[in-house]
Amino acid sequence: DNFAGNYGGSWWKQAGEFETFKGPILFTTNCIVPPKSEEVRQRIFTTGSAGFPGCAHIVPDTAGKKDFSAVIEMAKKLPAPEEIETGSIVGGFAHNQVLALADKVVDAVKSGAVRKFFVMAGCDGRMKSREYYTEFANKLPKDTIILTAGCAKYRYNKLDLGDIGGIPRVLDAGQCNDSYSLAVIALKLKEVFGLDDVNKLPIAYNIAWYEQKAVIVLLALLYLGVKNIHLGPTLPGFLSPNVAKVLVEKFGIAGVGNVDDDIAMFMA
């Protein structure tokens, strides 16, 4: 009842967007950019694994409950955010919500209304090369659905991509930590379709990586046996030749090229 909506975009825009937001900010994950001013720093709260010097950190009590009253009281006193954009986006498609629609999703696949799912989770960044993902989402055939989580979604979640029989063409599970939901969805679809291998599902993986959390997501997918994952906009530079060789030969890891060729390859 208290969720108002989305403000702003990816992590790397926060320095400017926190200035215009005006209110308190609660970090539950670690993509914190050093605040531009002390005024912004005083409005930042952290919890869990997130933290930053000079920012209030909220810890659970002995019963495991967290007290967010300081955040709430600050929100009541500070001015309203400046409007920076208008429109609406649809979110909240973690695994419980998607699995509640499992019958509808399966029927859409069996009828041919949905030809393929694309997992496009991961990170965003400042580099112009990341416009690849906006173009990729825009050019995907209309009978495909994007499964996403993490700030990579801000490259396409505000595009008007429509829906398929009432199913939005971008199913957003949440922040990068929620990539778990995408794995649960894939495993459940494997079960529903009666398949013995997750790689037999009509799912392609085109993941944007930037830092360690995206690499952890990749390792989780490899552990589940997922193959032929594409990483972009470039392969991680810290991969040694021997590790890269294993990933390519055993798991089919690959990079990305140009959008048109990549879509043709994925849809073949």
Buried (B, 14 or more C-beta within 10 A) or exposed (E): EEEEEBBBBBBBBBBEBBBEBBBBBBBEBBBBEEBEEEEBBBBBBBBBEBEBEEBBEBEEEEEEEEEBEEBEEBBEEEEEBEEEEEEEBEBEBBBEBBBEBBEBBBEBBEEEBBBBBBBBBBBBBEEEEBEBBBBBBEEBEEBBBBBBBBBBBBBBBBBEBEEBEEBBBBBBBBBBBBBBBBBBBBBBBBEBEEEEEBBEBBBBBBBBBBBEBBBEBBEBBBEEEBBEBBBBBEBBEEBEEEEEEEBBEEBEBBEBEEBEEBBEEBBE
